[in-house]
């Protein structure tokens, strides 16, 4: 049976499922889940991430890591953790930049958190000349040194729940079967009790305990070991309403229920909730637009230097710069959340947190 048929059978037997349950099945079903069986990244795949736009992105992240290492007092050992490393492009670019700090490289422990078997195979092939450890969950990271954690476009693919404001109250949006036996969205028959913000009828509220849990895990590791982290994704910087669920395939949008397992399902990162969860674990936080963050790290100067060295690539570099930092591109929709241990100065790109800074 196909994943779609198995989901239908499950609904027929046990009733409608939550959006979070549906997303988890579509993305991680062992046989046909998108990330378990057919992730396709890059221009020829389903979507392009910032590291695939330009090497400048990863190189600047690498320089950021050096700055954090120096603010930590240049420890002899450092653990660099990447969550959801994709095709390893980001880590390769980061490691190239880290060559500027040979003492850091000499004591570097690299841990890749990857649950996808196909992607892990790609990463192992590209990083075969580097000493790397792979784990499936961040809770499996074991280290006795300070840490730097990087997660680029991970929050958006974590499962979420949706609630719709009706005349009778808030009802959870569920995935069930329509009259024609097709997958369809519906609402729970009874309003859901709980603390919900005031909203007009028809408003959609998205909640992702999984996003909060990841932020808590990252923050807990940083608070315990000392260090810093970056959570980079598209999402909102203020609390709000809206349905952001989308299915991507071949750089096009599809209906989320059209072909379970064949498309990447994503939902916007809820940064207000994510940062609250991180703060509750005892770290300092900051949030800036991706364009602002990259400019603070010197991406304009880096692009200019590369253009001067390779004038024939100047137009391409200008396009890459605009893609990463332009307000109409990734510059404002994408946010960079910074987490750093108490007592550590705010890393480059972030202002000190007035609530928790020493």
RATA-V311772 format. One record per pair of residues at least 12 apart in sequence whose ideal C-beta (glycine too) atoms are under 6 Angstrom apart, sorted by the first residue. I is the first residue (numbers start at 1). J is the second residue. If there is no record, write none. Layout:
i: [I;I]
j: [J;J]
This chain:
i: [3;3;3;3;4;7;11;11;16;16;17;18;19;19;19;20;20;20;22;23;23;24;26;26;26;27;32;33;34;34;35;39;39;39;41;41;46;46;46;46;47;49;51;51;52;53;53;53;54;55;56;56;58;58;58;59;59;60;60;61;62;62;62;63;64;65;66;67;68;68;68;69;71;71;72;75;76;77;77;78;78;78;79;79;79;79;80;80;80;81;81;81;81;82;82;83;83;83;84;85;85;85;87;88;88;88;90;110;111;111;112;112;113;113;114;115;120;138;146;146;146;147;147;147;148;148;149;149;150;151;152;153;155;155;155;156;156;156;157;158;158;158;159;160;160;160;161;162;162;163;164;164;165;165;165;167;168;169;170;170;170;171;171;171;172;172;173;174;174;183;199;203;204;204;204;205;208;211;211;212;212;215;215;215;216;216;219;219;219;219;220;222;222;222;223;223;223;223;226;227;228;228;229;231;232;233;234;234;235;235;235;235;236;237;237;237;239;244;244;245;246;247;247;248;248;249;271;271;271;278;283;283;284;284;284;285;285;286;286;287;287;288;289;290;290;290;290;291;291;293;293;294;294;296;297;303;303;338;343]
j: [29;32;260;261;260;260;176;177;174;176;175;161;161;162;173;159;160;161;175;159;265;159;260;261;265;265;261;261;261;264;116;116;118;119;86;87;248;249;250;264;248;153;89;90;89;320;323;324;320;93;299;302;90;93;94;93;97;297;299;94;94;97;98;97;348;148;101;348;148;228;347;104;344;345;146;146;107;107;145;108;145;146;109;143;145;147;108;110;148;111;141;147;149;112;150;113;151;154;154;112;114;123;122;123;126;127;152;132;133;141;132;134;135;138;134;136;134;217;225;226;227;221;225;227;227;228;218;229;230;231;232;233;211;233;269;233;266;269;266;208;210;211;210;206;208;267;207;204;206;205;187;204;199;201;203;201;191;191;191;192;196;187;188;191;188;192;185;186;188;257;241;241;241;242;243;241;270;270;274;273;277;274;277;278;277;281;278;281;283;339;281;283;339;341;281;282;283;341;341;341;340;347;339;337;336;269;333;334;268;269;271;335;268;271;287;335;272;267;268;267;266;263;265;263;264;263;287;335;337;339;339;341;340;353;356;339;353;338;350;335;337;336;332;330;331;334;336;325;331;336;349;324;325;349;348;317;321;350;358]
